[in-house]
């Protein structure tokens, strides 16, 4: 077996610490203004929204603006996952 030397301390110095955003949990039921969802995504956050009602009707006001800015939307079970530009939603395991 060969001698393998990995210096994790040195590797950590090269990692970027500028990860922004957070995962925001919410309920998509028509009580939150579309602009609030759009602003949340524009700030670099991922939305995980429990859908309570007709998804097409409830997401109609913010889905197109999110897609136009380069974001992604994926309906998974009873949730809508919305990500900002640069954050892909991987659905390969579905």
HUGI-V210079 format. One record per backbone hydrogen bond with DSSP energy under -0.5 kcal/mol. NH is the residue of the N-H (numbers start at 1). CO is the residue of the C=O. If there is no record, write none. Layout:
nh | co
NH | CO
NH | CO
//
This chain:
nh | co
4 | 2
5 | 3
6 | 4
8 | 6
11 | 7
12 | 8
13 | 9
14 | 11
15 | 12
24 | 22
24 | 46
25 | 23
26 | 48
28 | 50
29 | 27
36 | 33
37 | 33
38 | 34
39 | 35
40 | 36
41 | 37
42 | 38
43 | 39
44 | 41
45 | 40
46 | 22
47 | 82
48 | 24
49 | 80
50 | 26
50 | 48
51 | 49
51 | 78
52 | 28
52 | 50
55 | 53
58 | 54
59 | 55
60 | 56
62 | 59
63 | 59
64 | 60
66 | 62
67 | 63
68 | 64
69 | 65
70 | 67
71 | 66
72 | 83
74 | 81
76 | 74
76 | 79
79 | 76
80 | 49
81 | 74
81 | 79
82 | 47
82 | 80
83 | 72
86 | 70
87 | 84
88 | 86
90 | 88
91 | 89
94 | 91
//
